[in-house]
């Protein structure tokens, strides 16, 4: 098949990982894959996107503010001789939503169903079961829930000891880690306030990741809470953690949960939609979203338990299986 992905963001996070891994897998399996990206996605910085695609994936670029970028992408995709246009997030969806084209128009619901982006698409992929409740009845036949996946990458053998030594974390100190973008939906302000309310004994908190609110959070946060910013090898940081915490106000799926599970970490989380999906694997009560007191009490209990690392059954989130399901979905929608 000839497949084009449209992704007009500029910084690497969960959605961007999904697109990179899907496009790479499709290209390696013999499909002719193109990605349409914003020029900012190719900038020379650690959290850019373009350099993560393998050489088999053709890259085309658009530029300008969002309204110009999606119009430009729209012009490009109409000129391509393709079978599938697969859109991701608002810019990509707006570029193809209203087109009457000979190719299949597909969108993944990385957040939630939005009529202005998803109404009229030929196919929709929901990444979480709760999203199916939002789909209009007349679009259910062209919608399928296909789980996100994890491509667990092993950390460097010495990563745990090296990172903890650089941070000044003794071996017996319980290191609580959060890894996400610094933005309001992730609830990092609540996590910081909760931890500082009564810092759990013999513990440290490290928040890994960049984002729009990173500078403001760093400015207000005491230095005992560690904030290294964006990192290129999150798997090394997961190996350094003793437990993972998500304080998200809103999390539709939470790829980071799969990464934490793959690292064998015990997890403490708020009751976001994504966390509710993983409740059975998390195995402890979920906390109230946006509530510093609830998070503080949860952290205290978590540290009293000092839960050990464990293995998780992630067979429902196998990378190859989910990629194959997406290909089968394309073919199914073509046959409708």
C-alpha positions, -999 to +999 in steps of 0.1 A: +000+000+000+009+036-005+004+053+029+009+090+039+009+101+075+001+138+083+016+151+115+021+189+118+035+192+154+071+200+161+081+183+194+085+147+202+060+132+227+035+103+229+016+110+196+048+116+177+063+083+190+031+065+178+035+080+143+072+073+141+070+037+152+039+030+130+054+046+099+088+029+104+071-005+108+049+000+077+079+010+056+100-020+068+072-044+059+072-032+023+047-004+021+055+029+004+053+053+033+054+091+033+051+115+062+041+152+059+057+172+087+061+208+097+096+222+090+100+228+127+099+190+132+133+188+115+151+215+136+184+205+152+173+200+188+169+169+211+131+168+210+126+172+172+108+145+152+121+141+117+154+123+125+136+095+142+121+080+110+141+054+092+155+059+057+127+040+040+101+067+051+099+096+026+096+130+044+078+160+029+077+194+047+053+223+051+058+255+070+042+287+084+016+291+110-010+264+116-036+276+090-010+278+063+007+245+072-025+225+071-035+242+038-001+234+023-003+198+036-038+195+020-024+206-014+004+181-012-017+151-002-041+157-031-012+155-056+001+122-042-010+089-057-018+071-025-041+045-010-043+058+026-040+093+042-036+088+080-040+120+100-028+127+135-040+155+158-057+187+146-034+199+118-033+166+101-070+160+104-080+195+091-058+189+061-079+159+049-112+159+067-133+176+040-115+162+010-134+141-015-105+120-026-098+086-041-078+076-011-089+064+023-090+091+050-081+077+084-075+095+118-063+082+151-080+096+181-049+105+201-070+126+225-108+124+220-134+126+193-138+161+179-165+167+152-145+195+136-116+171+130-131+136+127-166+140+114-169+125+079-136+105+080-136+072+062-120+055+092-113+062+129-089+044+152-096+048+189-066+041+212-087+035+243-121+018+250-136+049+266-133+068+233-158+045+216-186+060+237-180+094+220-183+081+184-216+091+167-237+061+158-233+066+121-195+064+124-192+033+146-191+010+116-159+027+104-143+029+138-121+003+156-104+004+190-068-006+186-045-004+216-014+017+217+017-004+221+051-005+238+084-011+220+104-018+251+141-007+246+166-021+271+185+005+291+222+006+292+235-019+317+251+008+339+223+034+334+207+030+369+239+034+388+252+062+365+221+083+367+216+079+404+252+088+410+249+119+389+218+129+408+233+121+441+207+095+450+220+068+475+211+032+467+186+029+495+167+061+486+134+054+469+134+074+437+099+084+425+099+093+389+075+112+366+082+114+328+059+136+307+056+170+291+054+199+314+019+212+307-012+217+328-029+185+318-001+164+334-007+178+369+029+184+377+020+214+398-002+192+419+025+166+422+051+191+433+028+207+459+018+172+472+054+161+476+064+193+493+035+191+517+052+164+536+082+150+518+082+112+523+112+101+543+142+086+524+128+095+490+134+118+461+112+130+433+125+135+398+104+150+370+117+142+335+106+160+304+104+194+288+074+214+276+057+248+277+055+250+315+089+236+323+106+270+330+078+282+352+077+250+372+115+249+376+115+285+388+089+277+416+102+243+425+129+238+452+161+222+439+156+190+460+130+181+434+151+171+403+140+184+369+166+174+342+143+184+313+139+164+280+160+132+277+168+112+247+169+078+264+138+076+287+145+038+292+177+047+311+157+069+334+130+043+340+158+020+351+169+045+377+134+049+392+121+028+420+085+038+413+065+058+387+039+084+395+013+100+371-005+131+385-023+138+352-055+158+353-063+143+318-046+114+301-065+097+272-042+066+271-009+072+286+019+055+266+041+062+296+022+037+316+033+010+292+068+022+294+067+021+332+052-014+332+078-026+307+105-014+331+088-033+359+080-003+380+052-001+406+028+028+396+009+054+415-016+074+395-046+097+395-079+084+380-073+097+345-090+079+316-058+062+307-051+051+343-086+036+346-079+015+315-048+001+333-064-002+368-059-040+369-022-037+361-017-008+385-032-028+413-038+001+438-065+027+443-064+056+419-062+091+433-085+121+427-073+142+397-061+177+405-062+171+443-028+178+461-041+163+494-051+130+477-018+129+459+001+136+491-016+108+510-010+085+481+027+093+480+029+087+518+013+053+514+034+044+484+066+052+503+054+032+534+049+002+511+081+008+490+067-017+465+092-039+447+096-040+409+076-067+392+068-081+358+035-072+339+016-091+312+017-066+283+006-091+256-025-069+247-001-041+238+023-060+215+038-037+189+037-061+159+002-072+166-012-036+168+006-025+136-009-056+118-043-047+131-040-012+117-031-026+083-061-049+085-082-019+094-071+000+063-081-030+041-114-035+059-124+001+054-113+000+017-137-029+012-167-011+027 
